[in-house]
Structures are given as structure tokens and as C-alpha cells.
Amino acid sequence: MNVREIINATNGILLSGDENLEIIGFSQDSRKIKAGMMYIPLIGERFDGHDFIESAFANGASAIISDRDIKSDDKVVIKVEDTLKALQDMARYLRKNRNVKVVGVTGSVGKTSTRDMVYSVVKKEYKTLKTEGNYNNNIGLPLTILRHKDEEVLVLEMGMNHLKEMEELSLIALPDISAITNIGTAHIGELGSRENILKAKLEITVGMKDGSSLIINNDNDLLSTVELDNLELVKVGIDSDSDFRAQNVVLKDDHSTFELNYLNEIYKVNVPVPGNHFVLNALIAIAIGIKLDISMEKCIQGINEFQLTKKRMDIIELKNNITLIDGTYNASEDSMKSSLDVLATYSRRKIAVLADMLELGEFSEQLHRSVGKHVAIKNIDLLVVVGKEARFIAAGAKDAGMMNIYCCKDNEEVINYLRNNLCSNDVVLLKGSNGMKLKDVVTQIEEKLS
């Protein structure tokens, strides 16, 4: 993207520098700036990026945008009204003025793993760029788009916490194909109901052209009710009549297999990670691949080659044949239950170590109790809970008839309990919101038993 395009995109004023200069990269972090890049000083609650302009120049920045007058003899300086809006305007301009297809992925849970599975399929046929890490908001998404060089497809994860946030992202990304993995209870504390969560997720369609494809999980009770006249609705499912349907699903400790029924043809698919939810993710990824004119053979190869993003359900093998399932990156009711479903596939002694799910507001007790009931239903052998809200997980499990429950006051007590009670061949799931710091428990146990 050159400076002239940036000026056009942002309605900015060139204060200094060459308008023909080509910018090779963009960052809002002055520490990551290198020669030839543009620094974008954003204003946050605790900092003003304009305070780091000199640092960005010292690190090699060739250009900046700014909402104030900045003097420079040899750097490109573009004055804009609002640097965040300018960032988003640049991304929208680039997306509209490059020959690239955009795939948007959202949902209450499973966005990242589905995004990565879609990427694994799409890259079999096209040069593809995907969202890295958690760059899925109104800053991360435009920065991802601005990484575009010559890729043919962008696979973008799109997240939100409130109504109208997804609409903003959709109007920047302008997806050609979108997918909604599910409608659960993540962010229900902010949005008030699952119906409002559905409404917020469907905002992904606002920036889509008529006739574009929306892929939905038809097994989800709310998504199955969606009807859209202006888009092609493509349904995937295991338990429901769908365009892409998995049948004869076989769930193993470390992988799954199923038969895909598409247009009355049957295809065998291997998913190299465990869990029923990954079967649904695979269906979404294959559906997107087919919509991008990728052969079924290549789509299935892409699924088979999929690798789960680190920190998302890492499987850690320790001595004495003890297995840790590290789900400590984050947690919602849906991801908790999906993780418990994976744990339940093991034939060895199964231990669930569960901590608080945060930011659930008035729904917190109800949703924690629901997780506890699921622990009991899945016949988990031992439940260990830690945290103020997690006591409701214990209560829900006890009400559902589970007896082997241990409540810890803090993570140190969890560590000591596991050290003293783990046995050979145990499988241990550790799951909780990132703020509960269960990762510290994983690290301590791993160090002791590696």
C-alpha cells in the first residue's frame, strides 16, 4: 500500500514525505516497528500511542498517521481526524481494492480452531493469509487485513462482546463467505440472552453482498432457526438434515473419523484431533472449501493435515502414562462442555479440574451449575474445582448424583492435591478462564512429572 492510497483511504493530509512511498507493513506497537513500516499511534484508556512516535521513528518507521501536527524532515506524516478510524479505513480500502476473497469466521466458541481448520483447507488451493493469535477485534482485524501482500484468500476470525461490534467488523472485512460455528452463552453477561447473541453474530452478514454464502451449524438450536432471503444459507450438521452431514462418527482419544454425506455422495474424513465439536468444525471448513471451488479430495486432505493452535486444548503426555489436557486459555459454558466431552472419550480414570468462567454476570450461577451437571452426566471419575464461582460447578455435579468432588481454595491447593492423588494412567482436564491462572497448575504438574 503506498502513501497516496493511504491519503485517499483516510481523507488525510500529507504534512511531509513522499506520497509515492510504498509502505511494507503496519503496526500500532512502536516496539515492533522496522524500516519501511508505518506506525499507527492509537489512543487507549491507559496510554496514548502518540507518546511513542519518536520511539517508532528510532526503530525505523518510514511513516506515521497522527491526529495532531507532527514535524519531520524525512518521514511521511499524514494527519487524520482519528487514528483508529484511519486504521479501519485503510483496511477497508485495501480489501476493496485488491483481488482477494475474504472468509469470516465467528461463533460463541470454536472460532480459532475453526479458523485454523478453514486455513488448512484453503491453503491446499490458494495462497492464504489468516488471523494470528486473538487479533479478531476492531483493531486486530484491520491490522490483519493490512498484512495482505499477494494472498488470494483472507481467513479472518471475527469476535465481539456487544451488539453492533460485529457489524463494524463486517463493514471493514466485507466477507465473501462467512461461518457461524454456534450460538452459546459466551458474553451473555453483556448481551443479556442467547437470542441477543444470535442477533450480534448475524451482524457478520451486514457487509456481505447479496448471494454470498453463510455457513451455519444446523445442529445448534438457535442457528437452525435462521432464515435469510438475500444470502445462500449452507447448513452443516451431525444430528440434523444438512447440506454437509457427518454420519457414522467415531470418536477416539486422539482423533475422530466420520463419513461425509454431500450431494448423496459419501466421503471418508479423518480429523486429527479429538472431540465431536471438531467434526462440526471440519464440516464448516469443507463447506467453505467447496464454495471456493476446492476439490473434495483437497478439502479432506486439508482436514487431515490440520494442527490445533497452541494453548487451545494442548495434550501433554507425562511419565507414568499420565495425560494432561490443557484447556486453560479460556472458558465458557460451551467450551467447558466440549472439553468434558473430549475427556469422556478416554477409558482411563478421568479427572476434571475446573475453575471459574468469568464475565457471565447474573447468569453465572446457572451456567456453572449446568457445567457441573454435565460433569456428572459424562461419568467423569473425579471433579476438582477452584474459585468463587466454581463452587456452583461442584453443587451442580453433586445435585446430579456425583460423589467424588474436591473443592480447593486456591491454585496452590489444586497443585498439592494433584501431586498427592494422581495415579498412573490418569487423564486430567484443566479448564477455566484465563484470569484464573490454571496454566500455573499445568506448569507445576508438568515440571514434576515430565
N, C-alpha and C positions, 0 to 999 in steps of 0.2 A: 504494500500500500504506500503510495507516495504522498508527499505533503499536500499537493494540490487536491487530491482526493479527500484527505482529512479535513481540509478547509471547507470543501463542498459539503461533506457529510455533517459537519458540526456548525456550519454557518459562522466559523471562527474568523478571527482577524490575524493575519500574519504580522507579528511585531518585528521579527528578524529571521534571517536564514533563507535558504534556497527552497522554493516551492517545488522544484523538480527532484528533491532528495527522496530516495527510496528508504523507507523505514523497515528494518529487518525483524523487529519484534517489539512487544509492548509489555509493560509491567507497571503495577501500582506499588511495587516494593522496590525502593531505591537500592536495596542490597543485592537485588537480582539483576540490576541493570548492567548491560555490556555495551561495547561500542556498536553504534548503529541503531540502538533501540530508542524508543520513545518512553519517557517516564510520565505516568498519569497520576498526579497528586490528588488523592481522594480525601474527603473530609469525613472523619468518623466521630463517634461520641467522645473518644479519648485522645484523638490526635488529629492533626491537620497535615496532610501529605505535603503541603507547600513548604513546611518546615524542613523538608528533606531534599529540596530541589538541588541545593549545592552539592549534597552527597551524591545525588544521581548524576550530576554533571561530572563530578570527580571520578565516578565509576565508568564513565564513558558515554553517557546519554548524548545522543545527537539531537534530540528534540524533546520538547515538553508541551503539554497543554496546561493552561492556567486560567483561573478566574480573575486574575489580577495582573497588572503590568509588571513584567519581568524584563530586566535589561540583560542583553547578551550580545557580544560582538560576533561570535562564530557559531552560535547554536540556533536551531529552529525553535521559535517561541510562538505558539498560537494561543490567542486569548479567546476564551469561551465563557459563556454565562455560568455554566455548571459543569464541573469536570466529570461527574458521574453520568449525567445525561449525554455528555460528549462521548464518553466511552461507549455507551449503548448505541448512540447514533453511528459511530464508526463501525461497530459490529454489524448493525443493520445494513449499512451501506455496502460493506464488504460482502455480506451474504447475498444481497440483491444483485450485485454487480460481478459475481463470479459464477462460473458454470459448475455448480456444486449442488448435490442433493442433500437434504437435511432430514435426519431421523430424530424425533424427540421421544424420550422415554421418561415416564413418570409413574407414580403409584405410591400407596401408603408404605409399602415395604417391598424390597427386592429391586429397587431402581438400579443400584450399582451393579449387582450381579447380572441383571437383565441387559443393561447397557454393555457390559463386557462380553456377554454371550452374543449379543447382536453384532458387536465389533468382530468377534471371532468368525462369524458367518460372513459378514460383508467384506472383510479383507480378503476372502478367498477369491473375490472377483474384482474389487476396486481398491484403489489407493484410498485409505480411510484414516480419518482423524477422530479421536474420541475424547470426551471429557476425562480429565485426570483428577484423581482424588475426589474431593467434595465440592468442586467448582461448579455448582449447579444452581446458584442464585443470581441475583441481578447484577452482581459484579463478576462472579466466576464464569457465568455463561458467555457474556460478551468477550471476556478475555480468552476463552476457549475458541470462539469463532475467529478472533484476531490472530490465532496461531496458524490459521489456514495459509498454506503455500500453494500447492498444486493438487491437493487431495480432491477426489471425486465425490466422496460422501463424508458428511459430518454426523457422528453419532453423539447426540447431546443428552446428558442427564438433566432433568429439569425438576427442581424442588420448590416447595412453597410452605409457608406457615399460615397464611391468611388469604382471604378472598382478594382477588384482583392481582395477586403476585404472579400467578401462572399466566394470566393474560398478558402482563408486561413482558414476560419471557417469550411467549409465543409470538408477540408482535416484533420481537428482535430476531428470533430464530426463523420464523416463517416456515414451519416444518412441512415437508412434502408427505411424510408418513409419521404418524405418532402411535405410541403404545401406552396403554394404562394397565399396569400389572394387577392391581387390586384396589379396593376401597376398604380400608380398615379403620383403626382408631388412632393412628399417629396424628398428633396435633389436634385431637378432639377437644383438648382443653382450651385451645384458641378459637376453634371453629364451631364448637357447640353441639354438633351432631354429625353422624356419618353422612347424612343427606347433604349437609353443607360441604363435607369433604369431597363428595362426588361432584358437587357443583364447582368447587375450586379446581379439581383435577381436570374437569371437562373444559376449563378455560384454555387448555392446551390447543383446542381446536380454533381459537379465535383468529390466529394468524395463518390458518390453512386455507388453501384455495378450494373452491367447490370441486367435488370429485376426488379429492385426496383420500387416502386410506387411514382409518383409525383402527388399530388392532386392540381388542379388549379381551380380558379373561372372562369368558362367559360363565365360568363356574362361580364367580363372585355374585352374591345375591343382588347387589346394587348395580353393578355393571351390566348384568343380564337384562336390566330394565331399560337400558339406554336405547333411544331411537333418534337418529339424525337423518334428516332428509337431504342435506347438502353434501354429505360425505359417504364414502364407501365404508360400511361397517364390517370388519373382518373379525370373526369370533374364533377363539381357541378354547379348548377345554378338555377335561378328562371325564367328568361326570355329566356333561351337558351336550346336546346336539350342536356341533360347531363345525365351522369350515375346516379347521385343522384340529383333529381329535386324536388324543392318545388313548390307546387301548392295550390291554394285557400288560399293564405297568408292573415291573418287577423292581422292588426297592432293595438294594444291598447296603452293606456297611459303608462302602466306598464309591458306589456308583449306582446308576439306575439304567434300566432298559425299557423300551416300550415300542409298540407298533403304531406308526402314524397313519391315520386314515385321512387321505386328502384326495378329493375327486374320485372316491371309490377305488383308489389305488392304495396298497399297503406298503409301507417302508419301515425297515427296522432302524431304530435310533439308539445310540449309546450316549448317556450323559455321564461324564467322568467325575461327578460329584454327587453325594447322596442327598436324598430329600425329594418329596413329592413336589414341592414348590419349584424345584429346578426343572422338573418335567414341564411345568407350565411356562417357565421362562424359556425353555428350549422351543416350545411351540410358538411363542411370540417371535423369537429370533428367526425361526424357519419361515414364518409367515411374512416377516419383513424381507427376508432374503428373496422369497418368491416374488414379492411385489417389486423388488429391484431387479427382476429378471435374472436372478442367480439360479442355476440348475439345482434340482433337489439333491443331487449327488454332492455338490459342493456345500450346500446348506448343512447336510448331515455330517460331512467332514468337519465343517466349522464347529459344530456342536461337540463332536468327539475330541477336538483339539482345544476346547475351552479350558482356561485356567482361572480359578477363582482369585479375585483381588485379595492381597494380603490384608489381614485384620478382619476379614469377613469369614467367620467360621473356619479358622485355621484348624487343621487336625495335627496334633502334636503327639508323636509316639515316644513314650518314655520307657525306662527299664522296667522289668517285671511285667511286660506287656500291658502297661497302663496307658490308656489313651485319654488325652485332654482335647476337648472340643472348645476352642477359644472363640466365644461369641461376645467378647467384652467391648466391641467397638461401639455398639449402641443397642437400644432395645425398645420395642413397642409390643403391644399385646400380640399382634400378628407375627412378628419375628420371633417372639418368645415361643409361641405355639409351634411355628415351623421348625425351630431348633429342637424343641422337645420331640417333634415327630421324627427328626433325624436320630436323636438319641434312642428313641423307642425301637429303631430297627436293629439295634445290637442285641445279641443273645447273651452277652455277659452282664455282670452286675452294673446297673445303671444309676449314676448319681447326678442329680441336678443341683447346681449351686447358683441360686438366683438372687439378684439384687434389685433395688428399686427401678421401676420405669418412671422417668421424670417427666414433668410438664404435662400431666394429664388432668390437672385442675380438679373439678368436682367429680370427675369420673374415675379418679384414681383408685378408690377402694373397690369399686365394682370390677374394674378391669384387672386389678391384681388378684382378686378372688377368682375371676374367670381363668386366669393362668393357673392358679392353684388347683382348680377343678380339673384342668387339662393334664396336669402332672399326674393326678390320681387315675384319670381315665386311661392314660398311656402306660400305666403299670410301671412307673419309674420306681426303683427299689428304695432310694433314699433321697430325701429333699433337704437341702441346707439353704437357709435364707439369711440375708443380711440387709439391714436398712429399715428405716421407719415404715415405709410403705410395704415392704416385702413381707411384713408380718401378716398382711392380708392374703398373700400367696399361701402362707402356711395355714391360715384359717380356712381358705377355700379348699385346700388339699385335705385337711382334716375333716371338714364337713362332707367331703366326697368319699370318706372312708379310709384315707391313707393314715398309716400309723407311724412310719419311720420318718420323723421330721425333726430337724435340729435348727434352732434359731440362734444366730450369732449377733453379738452387739457391734462388732466391727470386723474389718478385713483381717486383722491380726488373729482374731479368734477363728476365722474361717481357715486361715493358713495352718494354725495349730491343730484344728480339728482334722483337716485332711492329712496332715503329716502323721497323725496318730491312728487314723482309721482307714486310709487307703490300703487296698489289698491287691495282690497280683490279679491281672486281667480286668480290673475295673475300667469303666468308661465314664468320664466326668465331663459334663457340660457346664461351662461357666458363662453366664449371660446376665447382662444388666446395662443400664445406661452408662455412657462413657464417664459421666460425672461421679459414678460410684467407685471408679478406680479398681474394678475387679482384675484389670490387667496386672496389677501388682501381685495378686494372688497367683495368677498364671506364671509370672516370672519366678516367684519364690518356689513354687512346686516344681517347675521345670528345672531350676538350679539344683534342687535336692535330688531329683530322680533322673536327671539326664545321664 
